[in-house]
């Protein structure tokens, strides 16, 4: 027998009355050189209540524990330990731009072995390395875990992810990333979403402000992502960046439709246009039911019990209709799809078919 599985899907449509959105430069672009740097380290979490690694399945945990104790001057006896209150973890963090020595950063702790929970554990001092292999920070502190696990003899309940935790301010910066911001004469602005029109608008807006404030233009667009800035004389770099980062700019973006087939989410950009097309939509359901019959032989005969197959097939077709969609704007497109009475899952198939027909004037992104 066929089993029908129903899932809840959602349609998300972005409706905009204006084709352009106004944003500050600091919200749509970042300063090159003023970026984060990723750090990583390997450490141990101690003080767990029997939820740590089983040292037989995670031998690296035992090796790390013995190495740590030897460093602290504690002689460890030979033989395999049977501890369950220690876990090997990977520690990750982002080193913010312009972070100085002594600044505190948040760190994330993730189990590396077969520990069931890091709740209540304490991260032992762990060096955090950058991509160049140098130590830039040291992490230590109590691990905060949002999830939990409750286990009995016949059932286990887990909520969240108890094997991943966070230590707020648990990392201390030991080495600064060398950035001589005070001596920079030129800067590069990088757009988060590359677009030639937006890059030109940013350049024009900065130059209009610079002519009033400094007497000459200071910006020049290089490509769809980059805008070059030339710092005026007698102005500090910090004041120069602060003077332009709050300038409002009308941003532009390409027409794009994003389809997430796993969750059934459909996101349609405000600039999406559809040529006039006719769409036929229908749902065909086929049900197959097996109801076998058992046939008994006559009394005192040489026959045997047999099973005769008995199959019922039911075909049901609903919602078959044809409609016209003329998406001169987003609102008309959404109303045209709604008139067909389709669900978001079906809208995904319809939009893919319209794109194949060459009537969807937008980029189609399928996740």
Secondary structure, 3 states (H helix, E strand, C coil): CCCCCCCCCCCEECCCCCCCEEEEHHHHEEECCCCCEEEEEEEEEECCCCCCCCCCCCHHHHHHHHHHHHHCCCCCCCCCCCCCCEEEEEEEEEECCCCCCCCEEEEEEEECCCCCCCCCCEEEEEEEECCCCCEEEEEEEECECCCEEEECCCCEEEECCCCEEEEEEEEEECCCCCCCHHHCCEEEEEECCCCHHHHHHHHHHHHHHHHHHCCCCCEEECCCCEEEEECCCCCCHHHHHHHHCCCEEEECCCCEEEEECCCCEEEECCCCEEEEEEEEEEEEEEEEEECCEEECCCCCCCCCCEEECCEEEEEEEEEEEEEEEEECCHHHHHHHHHHCCCCHHHHHHHHHHHHHCCCEECEEEEC
